Amino acid sequence: MLKTNAKKVFISILLLVLIFGINTKSIFAQTSSSVLYVPLIGITSVPNPLALPNGTGNVIYHYAVKNFLKEVGLTNVQVVDDKCSPVKFVTGDDNGNSKLDYSETWRYTCTNKLAKTTQSTATATGTANNITATHKAYATVIVGSNNPPPLISIINITKVAYPLYLPTQGGEITYSYKVTNPGVVPLSKVVVTDDKCSAMSGKLGDTNGNDLLDINEVWIYSCTMPLSQTTTDTVSVTAFANGLEAKDSTMLTITVDTPTESPPPLFDLTTSPQAIASNNLRAAVWGVLSGVLLALILLFVLTKKTKLINQKKLKLFMRR
């Protein structure tokens, strides 16, 4: 009778374990994603004067550098100009922490003597999360003529995408753009275009509704598109101030995974569906094996106990 009960208990336990083990995948949660913020930096370069109609003269370049990412301050911020050196820091580190914070604008200057029309390129770099952010600004000074320069860099555009990494089958990407005016006069006729994404939204951020990008405003745009392969696209912005065209652009690459392609280091770190399925399968197998082992141990204990009881009964019978 006891042996029969032990068998029933064993079978019941085994069935419970098998049911529990098979459904283990509903208990193990998916690994949550960890976002790695990509640093974004912007720079403008404004020469004073914009032209030297009488010939050779001194030009002072004024640079403004911004951090467009709220979550992370930029360290090791550096500014270099291929036509002017040295570039000197003037002001902007308001809290003195040696980090370019979101609320700050770091300003630099450089003076150079020009004898001919010169286009210069200023480059700002900064570091966050062991990633280096880079942005360039261009300025042209006309020497010996009253003609205005072809373009001036008194506008900034930065671009982010979510997500930054897509699985093999591709998916939908949403781009967000921030346009700012670090100059001293409002900008008109602001136009934002993306060479790969055409469904550009209207602007948000014109706080006073004057259709001018004022120096204290940030205009936000967005664009959504499907991607099935790794794509590098360029967003450009143009505007006008005092009859001069201001222009800026930036590039961003979205990687779509392929069997021979490793995910890039800058992307959202999310467990792939294949990895989740594999983990759940291993967990289910382990659950079954663990349950069987537990059932065998219980069966051994019950069998041992049954033998002891039978031995006691036999002893009592012999004494009688």
Secondary structure, 3 states (H helix, E strand, C coil): CHHHHHHHHHHHHHHHHHHHHHCHHHCCCCCCCECCCCCCEEEEEEEECCEECCCCEEEEEEEEEEECCCCCCEEEEEEEECCECCCEEEECCCCCCCCECCCCEEEEEEEEEECCCEEEEEEEEEEECCEEEEEEEEEEEEECCCCCCCCEECCEEEEEEECCEECCCCEEEEEEEEEECCCCCCEEEEEEEECCCCCECCCECCCCCCCCECCCCEEEEEEEEEECCCEEEEEEEEEEECCEEEEEEEEEEEEECCCCCCCCCCCCECCCHHHHHHHHHHHHHHHHHHHHHHHHHHHHHHHHHHHHHHHHHHHHHHHC
